[in-house]
Amino acid sequence: MIRFITIVFLFITVACNSQVKKDSNSNSIKNNQSVVIDTLSILKLRNGYEVMQLNIKDNPGDIIRIIRDSIVIKELSLPTTDVEVKNLSVDKIVETKSGFMLSINWGGGKNFYGRDFYFEFRDTEKTFYLTKIGKTSYSLKSENETSEQEDMVPPIKIDNVRLSKFIINE
């Protein structure tokens, strides 16, 4: 009997060795050939593009991935939370009239910051451009909040956008 159980156990182990497994988180998939990717949010745009916030195991920061027809168009890396920027988080990703807005906040202690990145789709070029950044900062000590909008002149093609350049303490 023990020999039969051992054989069945070995058979199941070998048969399942390279099968895709679902993590306890329903949005996580892993197998022996890949890494765990957590899809934290997905926004499907009217123009057929998708904007995804991903957390990839062993990658220091989250990634914003833009996809069209299952093809990765662009990945934007976010700074590493609590290493490069304290308490960094993506607040939301929302569709706008001409593209999408990515809202990020960070800080802690006495200072808090936020950025709203506005990306506009240019149909003639089939790509997104960073056209505007909303900036907010709040100081707990002075209870002072400042907000401003910065138009990108000229707009920055998404291929040339480095979010970490704009995510800095003031």
PELINZI-V179702 format. One record per pair of residues at least 24 apart in sequence whose C-alpha atoms are under 8 Angstrom apart, sorted by sequence separation. I is the first residue (numbers start at 1). J is the second residue. If there is no record, write none. Layout:
I_J ; I_J
//
This chain:
113_137 ; 131_155 ; 112_137 ; 113_138 ; 130_155 ; 131_156 ; 111_137 ; 112_138 ; 129_155 ; 130_156 ; 111_138 ; 112_139 ; 129_156 ; 130_157 ; 111_139 ; 129_157 ; 130_158 ; 99_128 ; 110_139 ; 111_140 ; 128_157 ; 129_158 ; 110_140 ; 127_157 ; 128_158 ; 110_141 ; 127_158 ; 130_161 ; 137_170 ; 51_93 ; 43_93 ; 45_95 ; 43_94 ; 115_166 ; 43_95 ; 115_167 ; 45_99 ; 45_100 ; 113_169 ; 85_167 ; 85_168 ; 74_158 ; 79_163 ; 74_159 ; 76_161 ; 77_162 ; 78_163 ; 79_164 ; 76_162 ; 77_163 ; 78_164 ; 76_163 ; 77_164 ; 79_167
//
